[in-house]
Amino acid sequence: MTPVHASNRKLSMPHTAASRYLTALAEQGIEWFFVNAGTDFAPIVEAYADNKRDGGPELPLPVLCAHENLAGGMAHGAALVTGRPQALMLHVNVGTGNAVCSVANAARDRIPLLVTAGRSPILEFGAVGARDLPIHWSQEMFDQASMVREFVKWDYELRDPRQVEAVVDRALSVATAHPRGPVYLSLPREVLAEEADAPAQAQPPMPVPATLQPDPAAIDTLADKLATAKFPVIVAAASGAETESVALLGDLATRFAIGVADPWARYLNIAWDHPHRLGADVAAVLERADVVVFVECDVPWIQARTAPAAGCFVAQVGVDPLFTTYPMRSHRSDLTISATPTAFLARLSEALETRADGIDQARAEQFRTLATANRAAVDGLRQAELDRDDEDVISMAAISAVLGELLEDDDIVFNEYVSYPDLLHRTKPGTYYFLPASGGLGWGLPAALGAQYAARDRTVVATLGDGAYMFANPAACHHAAAKHELPVLTIIANNSNWTAVDSATYLVYPDGTAATTGEDRFSNLSPSPDLAAYCTASGGHGATVHRRSELEGAIKEALRVVRDEKRQALLDIRCK
């Protein structure tokens, strides 16, 4: 992501700490302000009203969200598609509590968010904005920021109007510095309401390095290993967060005869049909690899299932290749390189170019053969799903197969567990996003809405399970889609079940009582509501699909609605 710390907008003198705060956000390039307001917002509301009355400078556009998880998710999605930090504001401690899951998702996904929240007024009387409602006592905490401190890079409380610009600059600088992530700022109401003159001098934005360059000696060591390997593979899970890295990875793999695998991919790291892409099966890769480079892989392998061979050279690469925010992680590494993906791949390509004459290009044939077999398996799965009887239960693979045939190259998919990525035909950077590593459900639809808000010329699709959809606060999401004119297509694979609960139980106890008796009291979501009604209640198109023969027509019509009518749409596809 590229931080934006500048604006060419001419800004007038603010009048309160609140208006200085909003002006500072605008000066830092913040375009939108995702908000879920409460009693602490009075100075913010007044500042916007004053600005509108006086014809003041352009301030961040407030984007009203009817739930805090929605606000956090929309900011997350907007950050993904713009590459720029986003700002949101919540209502004191209770709003912060509702947003904790979205902050956790942003932290694990390294999304630069300025998460702000009001704070109960400090003063009990005697100042504009002091306490005037019973909740101003009951909502005060000894340490409000402690609710999110483990997930944020920095937290602070605004204490004086004279520090507003410096605080905002510090917050956004920390959020956009590598490794990126959310920061938290609390804003006491009477401090926001305090009158304030214009700053004595402009606050110059703090320069933040856009990249982390790798150690040249480490690059040389790795290039030597890759050049002489028999089966070298790069494994990428989240390198595609930097969209520029996708073409670099594809070019490097082709030019220097290297295979690429992308298990547990959270971004499009390489085109699904790249001639050296081996697929998502890391175990198959580790069985053969003699040199393997993990790029932005928080969990490169699961020891209980597979691991690199003893003689395999393992390199781990990333902005924080040790994943220091994970309390325990002990996957071995023979070479550890700290770098942003684009910088790493560019320097590695340069080093391999000087060793090109020593690379056995014949090894590329094994990767092309395996990649061809992988694509054939995908095509076989697609055809098998399309050929199945109409009476068969609609599978998630069937939904993905039909959707993949209908998507256009620039369409964006947010996948919360249910889509088969290979069947979606994604080839362009920034067109596929998967649930963050934190696994905080209820992310996909809010993030899709935020992406649509920021990219109004694109078609955005959210594919979800029914459980994940209900986590997303559907009424609030569809309200936002209507209010802000966001024609997102929501596709729900509805099996009336939390499959992850059952699957985890069977992994731990494959022959246990739960598996043999079909224990489902912790996962069975029946009876399913009429999920399409959530969408139609907010003026959207909603349909329920029961048979395979209805699937293609239903998805075509839903895509027509979002593309041509610019209305939201939802398909409740019954998979049980």
N, C-alpha and C positions, 0 to 999 in steps of 0.2 A: 504494500500500500504506500502511496505517496502522500505524506502529510501536507496539509495546506495551511500555511501560517501567514498568508498575506491576502490583502484585498485592495482593489483599486477604488473602493467606494469611499466617497467623501462623507465623513461623519460629523454631526454637530455636537454641541455641548450637552452632556447628560445632566440630569437634575438630582438623581438619587443613586444610592449604591446599586439599586436594581437596574436602573437605566444604564449606568456605567457597566454593569455586568453584561447586559445584553449587547451593548455597543462593543465591548471587548470580544464577545463571541463573534460578532460580525466581522470585526477587524482581523480575527484569526481565520476567517474563511468558512465559518459555520453557517450553512444555509438553512437548516431546519432544526427545530427544537421539539423533540418528541416528548409529550407531556401527559401526565395524569395528575390533575390539579387537586388542591385541597385548601384548607384555611391558611396555610403558610404561603400561598401564592399571591396574596393581596398586593404586595408591592410590585410583583412582576406584572400582574394584570393592569395595575394603574400605570406602570411605565409604558406598556404597550398602548394603552388608551391615550396617554399624553402624546406619545409619538405619532399616533394616527391623527389626533386632533391638530397637532402643530405641523403636520407634513414633514416629520423628521426623517432621519436617515433610514435606509433599509436595514431592518433587523432580521434575525433568523425567524423564519416562518413557523409559528406554532402549529404542531400537528397533534391534535387531540386524540388520545387513546383511552378507551374505556376500561383498560386494565393495565397494570404495571408490567406484567409479563409481555403484553402486546407492545408496549412502548419500548422495552428493552430489545425484543425480537425485531421490531421494525428498524430500530437504529442499527442493529447487527446486520440485517439484510442490506440496508442502504450503504453501510460501510463496505460490505463485500463487493458490491457492484460499482461503487465510485472510487474505491481505494483511498477514501478520505475519512478522517475521524468524524464521529457524530456526537451530538449532545442530547441528553434527555434529563428531565426533571420529574421527581416523584414527590409524594406527600409524606413528609417526616419519616418516623420509624415504621409505621404500618405499610406505607408505600414501598419503602426499602425492603421490608420483609417479603412483600409480594413479588419483588423483582429479583430476589436473591438467585433464583434459578437462571434467569437470563444473564445475570452478571457472571455466574459460574460458567455458563456456555461461552460468553465472550472471553473470559480469562483463558480457558483451554484452547479456544480458537485464535487467541492472540489478536483480538479485535480492539482497536483504539477507540474507546468510548469515554466521554466525560459524563459520568453518572452523578447528577446532582440531586439533592433532596433538601427540602426545607427542614428547619429544626424548630421545635417549639420555642417560642420567645423566651429569652433568658430572663428578662425583667418582668416582674409581676405587675408593675404599674409605672407611670411616669414618662413614657416615651411612645411615639407613634409606632404601632406594631407590637406593643407590649401585650401581655396576656389579657384576653377578654372573653374567653370561652372555657368551660370546665376541662375540655380535652387538652388545653395547653399545659395543664399540670400532669394529667395522666399519660400523655404521650411523650413526655420528656424522659430520656434515658441518660444514664451515667456516661455511656459511651456508644452513641448511635452508630458510629462507623464500624464498631466491632462486628456488626452483623455481616459485613462484606469484606472485612480486612484481609482475610486469607485469600480472597479472589482478586483483589485490586493491587496495583503496583504502588499506589500512593493514596493517602487520604488526608484531608485537611478540613478545617472549619474557617469560613470567612469571619474575620474579627473586626475589620475596619474598612470603610469605603475607600480609604486611600491606598489600599493594597489590592484592589479588585483586579487591575490589569496584570499585575505581577503574578497574582494567584492563578488567573486564567491561563496565562502564558506557561507558568510552571506545570499546571495540570495537563495541558495539551502536549507540551514538550515531553513529559514523562510518558504519556499515553502512546505517543508515536515513536519513541525511541525503542530500539530493538533490545529484547523481545517486546513487541507491542502488547498492549492490553488495556483493560479498563482502569480508570481512576475514580475516586469518589470525593465529592466536595459537598459539605453541608452548609446551609445558608440560613442563619437565624433571621427571623422575620423582622425584628426591629433594626438589625444591621442593614438589611435590604432597604428598609424604609427610611434610613437616615439620609438627610440631605447631603449632597456632595457636589463640590465644584468639579469642573473639568480637570483632568490630570495635568500637573505642571508641565510634563513632557510626555511624548509618545513612548509607549512601551515597545521597543523593537523585539520582534519575535526571536526566540532562542533558536539558532540553527540546530537542526537535528540530523545526524547522518542518515542518509537514505539507505545505505547498504552496510554490510559487514564484510570486509574482504578476508579471504582465507589466508592462512600462513603459507607463503610460497614454498617453504621447505616441505610442509605436509602435502601440498599439491604435487610436488615432484615425486615424493615417495609413493603417493597413490597412483600417479600416472605410470610410474615404473611397474607397479603391480598389475594394473589393468592392461598395459601393453603386452605383457608376457603371459597373461592368464589364458587358460583354455576355455573357461566358461564364466566370463565376468558378467555380473548383473548389477544393475542399479535398481533399488527398490524405493519407491516414492509413495508416501501416504498423503502429504500435505504441501509438497513443493509448489503445486499449482496455485497456492494462495498468491504467489507472485505470477501473474499471468504471463509475464515476459519469459518465464522459465520454461514454459511448455514447448515452445519452438526450439529452444536451446537443447532441451533434453532429447527431443526427437532427432535433431540434427546430429548431436553427439553420438547417439546410439547407432545411427546409420553409418556415419563416416568412420567410426572406429570399431565397428563390429561388436557392440555391447547389447546385451538383452536388458529389457526393462519389465519390471513387475509392479503392480499397484494394488496390493491387498489393503483392505480397510481404507480405501481412498476417500478422503473427505472433500477433495477438489478434483477437477479434471487435470491430472498431472501429465498425461500424454494421450493423444488421440486413441480412441478405442481400437481403431483399425490400423494402427502403425505397424509396419512390417516386422518390427523387432519387439512388439509388446507381447509378453508371454502370458498375460492374464493376471488374475488375482490370487492364484494358489501359491502362497509363499512356501509351503512345504515342498511342492514339486521343484521349486527353484533351489531351495537349500539342499536338496538331495544331490544336486549336480554342481552347484557353484563352487569354484575355488577362490574367487574374489567376489565379495558382495558389498555394495555401498548402500547404506540406508540413509536416505535423504528425508529429513523431517518425518521420521517414524517414531512416534512416542512408544509404541509397543512393536518392535521389529519382529518378534516372534513370541510364541507362548511355549515356554519350556516343557509344559506338560504334554504338548502335542508334537513339537518339532524344534530343531535347533540346527545351526550351521555345523558342518562336519568339523572335527577337531583340527584338520589341516587347512580349513578355509580361512582366508584373510578377511577380517571384518572391519569395515570403516563405518563410523557413524558421523553424520554431517547435519548441521542445522544451526539456527540462530542460537539456540541453547541446547546443544546436542546431548547434554547430560540430563535434560528435563528436570532442572533443579527444583521446580515447584511440585514435583511428584515425591512424596515422602520416601518411597522405596521403589527402586528400579535398578536391576543389576545385570542387564544384558551385556555380554562381553563386547569389548571393542579393542582392536589392535591399533587403530588410528582414529582419533577424534578431532574433528575439524569444526570450528565455529565460523559460520558464514551464512549470509542470506543465499537462498537457492540460486538466484540468477547470477550473483557474483561467483558462487562456487562453480557452477556449470561453465561459465565463461572462462574462468581461469583454468579449469580442468581441460576444456577443449583446446586452449592454447598450448598447454603442456603436452597433451596427446598429439597435437599436430607436429611437434618437434620429434616425436617418437613414431610417427606414422609408418615409416619405412620398416620398422621392426614389428609391426602388428600383423599377425596372420589373418588376413581378410577372409580366409576360408572358414574361419570359425563362425562367420556371420550366417552361414548356411544352416547351422543347427538352430539358430534363433529364428530364422525365417520359416523353417519347417515347423517349429513349435508354435510360432505365432499363427501360421496358416491353420494348424490343427485347432488352435484355440478359437479362431474365427469360424472354423467349420462347426465346432461344437456349439457355438453361439447360434449360428444359422440353423443347426439341427434342432436346438431347443426352441427357437422361434417357430420353425415349421411344425414341430410336434405339437406346440401349443395351439397353433392356428388350425391344425387338422383334427383336434380332439372333438369328441361328440358334444353336441349342444347340451346334453343332459349332464355332462361333467361339471363339477364345481369350478367356478372361475378362479384361476390361480393368480398369484401376484406376477408370475412369469407371463401369463397371458395378457394381463393389463400392460405390462412393460413392452411386450412384443407389439401390440397394437399401437400403443402410444408412440413407440420409437419410429414406426412407419409414418406417423402423421406430424411429428415435430419438424420444424424448420431449423436450419443450422444455428441461427442466432437465439433460438428460444432457450430460456433458462429453467432448469429443473431444481427444485429443492426437495430432496429425498429424505424422509424421516422413516428409514428402515425398510420400506416395502418394495421399492423399484429395484429391478436387476439392471445395474448400470450399463453392462455391455449391450443390452437390448434397446437402450435408448439412443444409440447412434451418436453419442456426443463426441465431437471432434474439435470444437473451437474452445479456446481458453475462456474461463468465466461463464460456462454454460451448465455447470453441474456442481451442486453443493450437497454435502451429506451432513447429517447430525453431528455437532461437535463432539469431541472425544469425551466430554463430561457426561454426555448421555442425558442431559436435561430435557425430558419430553415436553412437547408443546412449543417447540422451536420452529418447526418447518413452516407453518402457515404465517405466523407473524413475520418471520424473516422474508418470506416470499412477498408479503405485502410491502415491507420496507424496500425490497429490491424493485418492486413495481413502482413505488412512489418515486424512486430515484431514476428509474429507467422506463419512462412512460411509453417509449416507442418499441419496447420489447414485449414478447409474450412470456409470461411467467406462470409456471405450473408447480403446484405443491402436491407431492404424492405422500400419503400418510396412511398409517393404520388407524382404525377407529379409536383405539386407546390414545394414541398420540394426538389425534384430532380433539378429543374431549379434554385433554390436558391444556390445549391451546386457548381455552375460553372462547368457544366458537361464536357465541352471540356477540362478544366484543370484537372479534376479528371481522365478522361479516358486517357489523355496524361500521367499522373503519373502512372496509372496502367500498361501502355505499357512500359514506360521508366524504371520503377523499377521492372517489372515482378511480378505484383500483381494480381493473378487470382481471383478477387472478383466477386461474382455473384450479380448483381443489379436487383431487381425485383420492377417494378413500377406499382402500382395500378393507372391507368390513367383514371380519370373521368373528365378531362378537367375543374377542378373546385378547388377553395380553399374552401373546405367544412367548415373549422373552421370559416370562415367569416360568412357564412350563419347560421351555428349553433349558433354562439354567438348572432347574430341578433334575431334569433327566441327565444333564452332564455330570452332576455331582453323584446322583444315585441312578445310574442307567438301569439297574435291575431292582430298584427300590419299590416300595409299596405304592408310592404316588404314581410311578410309571405303569405298574401292572394293574392298578385299580382305576386309573383315569381321574385321580383327584384334581378337581378344577375349581374349588371354592375360592382360590386366590387369583384366578385368571379369567373366569367365565363372566363376560360382560352382558350376557343375555338378560332381558330382552333388549334388542338394539332400538334406540329411538329412530324416528324418521329424520335422519341427518340432513337430507336435502331440504327439509323445512327451515333449518337455520338460515340457509342461503336465500330461499324464496322470501322469508320474512323480512329480509333487507333489500328486496327488489331484484334479486339475482335469479339466474336460471338454475333450477335444481332438478335432478332426475335420479331415480333408483334403478339399478341394472341388476337383473336376476339371472339372465341367461347369456351364454357366450355369443349367441347370434345377435344379441343387442349391443354388444360391446363396441364394435367399430362405429356404428351409426351414432351411438351416444357420445363417444369421444369426439367424433367429427362435428356434431352439432354443438357441443360445449366449446370446442375451439372456435367455431364460427361466431358464437355469442361473444366470447372475450375479444376476438380479433376485429369483428365487424361492428357489433353493437356496442362494444366497449363496456360490457356489463360483466360482473363476476358470475362465475358458474361453479357448480359443485356436482360431482357424480358420486353417489353412494353405491359402490359396487359390492354386492353381497357375495362373499367368498366362503359361504358356509351353508 
